[in-house]
């Protein structure tokens, strides 16, 4: 099959107008979603660039609502192209299709039904369903899924998905604004300016007087938490990651329906399906605490990430940490009772202390003490300016809000607010799930298995925080760490450091997939011609048609994004 040519339409003039009005265009996050999925694409700055000679499938992030844009989109579809939209196209194009914009709704839940009558419930934050404007639709159309605003058992607001056949092509429209939903699940719907509302059951007192990441989150205390067998509540579902899978899976299926395919680079290298991370914050800064952590890590046989809080350890301890293969990272302190404060100059001062203490001038990763956060993007700007290339600060600070509080266990680049034109920050975010299990202050170890199972389901990174302070003092915390390692290994997780994940993620995004038409093989290389990274080999997947599966080629196929794929054979075997 030929390779699909994919574009993302982001009308720059319309985006600039919205930014000038102080409105966000989070729909631009479509680019980040495809980039993380390992899919190549090109940007279109206006509907004038829609051309069947250049594109097969175009995802609409933002389009003008004028007549010319509607005509350009219809013409592209009539000529055999595919248009995919996410809560948009609500003006003239909706009218041409025989529909009009319904009432915006959200948050709520989308229920997807398969042919067998089973379904998956996904929380959405923003949706704009369509309703018929009178009479029959102007084009053949089918619908699936239902939107339920509010609680999962409330009334329906309309169809979740509509598919229009236009000439030899199509226009598919999700009522849910998927990219905006992903952004707000991961980063919140607004900046952190005040304490969050505590959990009604008293398990997460967010009103503690410290501004922190989890003061703003978009999940529901009642509907989005489950309880383990011990009664421990936790946020159970990686909604943002599942929305990414819905979007990518739909794109791959539509390409196959056009007898095209979309090769993509796997999340992880050959031999790795998902990763686990242990990180430690040096809060107590006692040498004996570090020694206890080093001994336990050696017993477990893993390398981890050590986030250092001023004044840190001795040079001898730093040498031992490095010699054991662990990562040294930053732990910014903006907690006033711990003699820190929120200020860029203070952030830089503490970072300079760490660089001198450990002898490191290159990029570092960071986790903020007590997950301290203010505003929306100012901290990411500080990181960009100071050489912090990866942050780990988005995680739960309380017992009752652990788990998938931000809907994701994948690394991602956060998006800025409208005042920075919704650019992506060059700071990879890798959040964590929980900390210091069985300590009593946080969740107990009954969450380990459900966390690992959900991470395995979406093939992400299971990040657990364990403080050296508690490793040294609490046998139950040491045992919970041993159980994390044992349960993760039982399920095939590879233990990486935060730095390893960041470097791999950045490198794999540089890769370009090229096909060799003569033999159907593929080459994958970065900008310097490298096809490996530190001994790790990228995997390229090729979605296959139903005909290939039924023709007896199912052996060796693997599902990715709900689509059967085969691993591509390299164009040139490496020596």
Number of C-alpha atoms within 10 A of each C-alpha: 15 14 16 20 19 20 22 24 24 24 21 15 14 17 24 15 11 15 18 13 11 13 16 19 24 24 23 24 23 23 23 16 21 17 18 22 18 24 20 21 18 14 16 19 18 18 21 12 14 22 16 16 8 12 19 24 28 27 22 25 28 26 23 21 16 12 12 14 20 20 15 17 24 22 18 26 24 17 16 18 25 28 25 22 23 24 27 25 23 18 16 19 22 19 17 16 20 18 22 20 19 17 12 16 19 18 19 22 26 26 19 17 14 11 6 6 7 9 13 12 18 21 31 29 24 21 29 24 27 25 16 15 15 9 8 12 15 14 15 13 16 12 15 16 19 21 31 25 24 19 14 17 9 12 12 16 22 20 22 25 23 18 18 20 18 22 16 13 20 26 23 21 23 24 27 28 21 26 26 25 27 27 21 23 26 26 24 20 16 13 16 22 14 16 18 21 14 18 17 10 11 10 17 21 19 23 14 13 9 19 24 27 27 26 26 23 19 22 23 16 18 13 13 18 20 14 14 15 8 10 10 19 24 25 24 19 25 25 26 26 23 20 21 22 18 15 19 20 17 17 21 24 21 20 23 21 12 18 14 20 22 23 25 25 24 21 23 20 19 12 12 17 18 25 24 24 24 25 26 25 23 25 20 18 18 16 16 14 20 25 17 18 22 21 11 18 19 12 10 15 11 18 21 23 25 30 24 25 24 19 15 21 19 13 12 9 17 19 11 14 21 14 10 15 13 22 22 25 29 25 30 28 24 22 17 10 7 10 8 16 16 17 12 16 11 15 20 16 12 19 24 14 15 23 16 10 16 19 11 13 11 9 14 21 26 25 29 22 23 20 24 23 24 18 14 18 18 13 17 23 15 16 23 15 12 16 15 22 22 28 26 21 23 23 27 27 23 19 22 24 27 26 30 29 30 32 26 29 29 24 21 23 19 21 26 21 20 19 13 13 20 20 17 19 19 17 21 23 26 26 26 28 26 28 26 26 26 19 18 11 14 21 24 23 21 17 23 24 16 15 26 23 14 19 25 20 13 21 22 23 28 31 28 23 20 23 22 29 21 19 25 18 12 14 13 18 24 23 16 21 25 16 16 24 22 13 15 23 14 9 14 15 24 18 24 21 22 31 20 14 22 20 15 18 18 12 17 26 17 14 23 18 16 14 17 11 10 6 9 13 14 19 18 24 17 16 10 8 10 11 19 16 14 8 8 14 15 23 20 23 23 24 27 24 20 14 9 11 14 9 9 8 13 15 8 9 17 16 11 19 21 14 19 21 21 19 16 19 16 17 15 10 7 7 3
